[in-house]
Amino acid sequence: MEPSESNITDPSRFTNPLCRGEDPETFFIDDDEKETAAMSRVYYRKAKLICSKCEHIVECAEWGLLYEKYGLWGGLTPLERKDIRRKRKIRVIERE
C-alpha cells in the first residue's frame, strides 16, 4: 500500500522513538545535495543502526517519503527515498 497523507503519523507524535534524545546531526549530513551512496553508508551508519531497532521505522519511512527531502527518515537516506519516490511515482508534499 502506498503511503497517503491520511494514514501517516507525524514522527513528533511517536511514542518512544529511539532517535529522541540523539543529536539531530546524526540524522542529517551537511550536504545532502552532493550525497553519494558511499557517503551515505559512512555518515548515516549510526543513524541507520538506531532506526533499524526502532518500532516506528515503517511509519517514519512513510513520513519521509511524503514530506522530507533531507535527512535520514525510517532508515532511508535522501537518495534512497528519491529512488523509491521515482519508482512509486510519489511526490514530496510541501508542508506549511
HUZI-V75331 format. One record per backbone hydrogen bond with DSSP energy under -1.0 kcal/mol. CO is the residue of the C=O (numbers start at 1). NH is the residue of the N-H. Records with the same first field share a line. If there is no record, write none. Layout:
# HUZI-V75331
CO=NH + NH
This chain:
# HUZI-V75331
4=7
5=8
10=13
11=14
17=20
19=22
23=26
24=27
27=72
31=34
32=35
36=40
37=41
38=42
39=43
40=44
44=48
45=49
46=50
47=51
48=52
50=53
51=54
54=57
56=60
57=61
58=62
59=63
60=64
61=65
62=66
63=67
64=68
66=93
73=76
76=73
77=81
78=82
79=83
80=84
81=85
82=86
83=87
84=88
85=89 + 90
